[in-house]
Amino acid sequence: SAVISQKPSRDICQRGTSLTIQCQVDSQVTMMFWYRQQPGQSLTLIATANQGSEATYESGFVIDKFPISRPNLTFSTLTVSNMSPEDSSIYLCSAITGVGGYTFGSGTRLTVV
Amino acid sequence: GQQVMQIPQYQHVQEGEDFTTYCNSSTTLSNIQWYKQRPGGHPVFLIQLVKSGEVKKQKRLTFQFGEAKKNSSLHITATQTTDVGTYFCAGDTGGFKTIFGAGTRLFVKA
């Protein structure tokens, strides 16, 4: 299956600022997915990103807070905007790259202070 | 809303003991996937089950999908310390709507 490179791996940010997370897939994929995972918790889908169209956001997540770009079939970014301590979490990108199942990036551990 | 319930939340076993985690969905699933997440790592895809009553094996791991396609289980025979981590089931309700269970964290004592 494909490999997804995600960066940064971790960051500590000041409240009120924004952080952009990047994911690069080593093959072309139609859909990419962005998840949030609180430490020790399950994964919550933030949005689905298709190339050439606006991302589809899940309930509780809005574009102004989590803008997503998908400029081509191998790359996507998620921005966490106007951060507050409640945004501290692990953010994961993923894609369906093989026979079933999702391949995940290595995650971005975000701490907002 | 649609939910995938997973139990137990934690399991402590002695190395060599067996381990089972269970998932139950409130709705019929088109498929179910299983992932393993090592401490500090990211989820890694293990397997996907699609057919009613399907059973698949990967070495010491046995995966089952219920006849009604609403429940699934992962059984590990003779656990090893390398099995430590959190095991997630993820149910696909169709249209790439995949719902992850809460996960079962496995601790293995040598």
Contacts between the chains, C-beta under 8 A, distances in Angstrom:
chain1	res1	chain2	res2	distance
A	1	B	45	7.4
A	31	B	96	6.5
A	33	B	96	7.9
A	40	B	105	7.7
A	41	B	102	7.4
A	41	B	103	7.8
A	42	B	88	6.8
A	42	B	100	4.9
A	42	B	101	6.5
A	42	B	102	4.8
A	42	B	103	5.6
A	43	B	43	7.0
A	43	B	88	7.2
A	43	B	100	4.5
A	44	B	100	7.9
A	45	B	98	7.4
A	48	B	96	6.7
A	92	B	42	6.1
A	92	B	43	7.6
A	96	B	96	7.8
A	98	B	45	7.6
A	99	B	48	7.5
A	100	B	31	6.9
A	100	B	33	6.6
A	100	B	45	7.6
A	100	B	47	7.9
A	100	B	48	3.3
A	100	B	50	7.7
A	101	B	33	5.0
A	101	B	35	7.6
A	101	B	45	3.5
A	101	B	46	7.8
A	101	B	47	7.6
A	101	B	48	5.3
A	102	B	33	7.5
A	102	B	35	7.9
A	102	B	43	7.6
A	102	B	45	6.2
A	102	B	90	7.8
A	102	B	98	7.3
A	103	B	45	6.6
A	104	B	42	4.5
A	104	B	43	5.2
A	104	B	44	7.4
A	105	B	42	6.7
A	106	B	41	7.7
A	106	B	42	5.3
A	107	B	42	4.9
